[in-house]
Amino acid sequence: HSTSRTPSGERGGRVLSFLLAARLERPPLAPAAIHSAPPETLMNDAAPPLHTLSHDLQRLLDEHGDEPITFGQLVHKLGDRGFGFSLLLLALPSALPVPAAGYSTPFGIAIVGLAVQMVLGRRTPWMPDRVLNRSLSAGFTQKMLGAAIAFLKRVEHLLKPRLPVMRGRVGLSVAGALIVLMGCLMILPIPGTNTAPAMVIFLVAVGLIEEDGLALGGAWM
């Protein structure tokens, strides 16, 4: 029994051979046309790193953590971002579980000064040279920034810009009044009374930096 290929069968075979040859000769797709790559690969290649407060402090620690630095240099390195960073750095020594002997009173006075400026509606902070020239040892800076970074990594995923009314003129004045009160408590030379008010100021500062009105309101609690 003999078999014979029909014209339609021969035509189908020629079409299949042509398609296979064209597929083999096709040039590779450009990177922008590749849609089947694993998502994590595309994210690693194209996505920019997240820019967070803990990232900023970690960069500062990596660059200057092994040498003494003045408070003014810390403020300058973190950039001009309003009252938030200045309050954060001033509150850190007392807010976090690191030895801070001798810092609470002068830094508390500086905090009160910044808070009064907020109440009066000043948009950019001013601090005296006596505070800006205050030197921080390398060991103290490492402990202070390290503790702040560890804390922020646990909570900053909860922070986001919201409740703009809390960040308006009235909201900032109210926050300034709270900071005045907490700063006065920091100044008092009573052992064990510095941590709680400094932590409130720290939370207000984080809310200012992250533009989170809910964090600003939560500081009152």
Secondary structure, DSSP 4 states (H G I P E B T S, - for coil): ------HHHHHHHHHHHHHHHHHHHPPPPPGGG---S-HHHHHHHHPPPP--HHHHHHHHHHHHTTS-EEHHHHHHHH---THHHHHHHHHHHHHSSS--TTTHHHHHHHHHHHHHHHHTT-SS----HHHHT-EE-HHHHHHHHHHHHHHHHHHGGG--SB-GGGGSHHHHHHHHHHHHHHHHHHHS--TT-SHHHHHHHHHHHHHHHHTBHHHHHHTT-
